[in-house]
C-alpha cells in the first residue's frame, strides 16, 4: 500500500510541474489548452494524494502536525519528490 502512496506522490509532482510549464507557456503568448487539460488532471491527482496521506497517516505513524506538513509540502513544486524520497522511502516506512 505504501508503494502506491509513493507512486502517487511522484505522479502528482510531475503533473504539478507540467501544469506550471503549461501556465508559463500560456502567459508568454501560447495556447491555454495545456492549462485547460492539465489543471483538472493535477487537481484530481492532488486530491488522491491528500486522501492517501490521510488514509495512511496512522500506518505511517504520523501525528496531525506531520500529516498537515506533508500535505503542505506536497502542494509545493518538487514537494512530492521530496516527500517520496525523505518521508516515504523504503527505509523510513520499513516497507
N, C-alpha and C positions, 0 to 999 in steps of 0.2 A: 504494500500500500504506500509506503514512503517513496518508492521508486516513481509512482505516479505523481506524487507531490513534487518531487524533484523535476520531473519532466514538465509539468505544467508551469513551474516556476521559470524554467528556461524558455519555454514556448511563449509565455506571457511577456517575458522580457524582450524576446525577438519581435513580437508583434508591436510592442511599445516603440522600439527603435524604428521599425518600418513605418509606423504611424508618424513619428517625428520627422523622418525623411520625407514622407508624403506631405506633411504640413509645410516644411521648408520649400519643397517644390511648388506647392500651391501658392505660397506667399511670395515667390520670386517669379510669378508670371505663368506658372504651369497650370495644368488642369487640376481640378479638385476631385476628380474621380477616385484617386488614391485614398484621400481622406474619407470620402463617402463610403468606400468599401472597407477600408481598414479600421475606421472608427468603431463601428459596431462589432467587428470581429474582436478587436482588442478589448472592448467593453465586456463582452461575454467571457473572454479568456480571463480577464481580471476578476470577474465575479466567481468563476470556477475556482481560481486561485484562492480568493477570500474564503469561499465555502470549504475548500480542502484544508486550509490552515485552521479555521475554526473547528472543523470536524476532527482534525488530528492533534490539536494542541495538547490534550491530556496525554495521548500516547507519546508525544514528543517531550512531555514533562515541562511544558511552558506554563508560566503564570500569565495573568491578564496583561501585565506590562510587556512581557516579551512577545506575546501574541500581537498586541497593538503595534509594537515596534516593528515586528515582522511585516505586518500589513502596510505600515508606513514605508518601510524600506522597499517593499515590493512595488510601491507606487512611484518610485524614483527610477529614472533611466539607469540602466545597468543594475538596479537593485535586485531583480530576480536572479541575475547571475551570481551576485554576491551572496544572497541567501542560500542558493543551491550549493555554493562552494563552502561557505563558512558554517551555516547552521543546519543544513540539510544533507551534509556529506555523510557518507557511509560511516566514517569514523565518529562523527558527532552523534548520530542516532543509533549506531550499532546495528545497522541492517545487515 
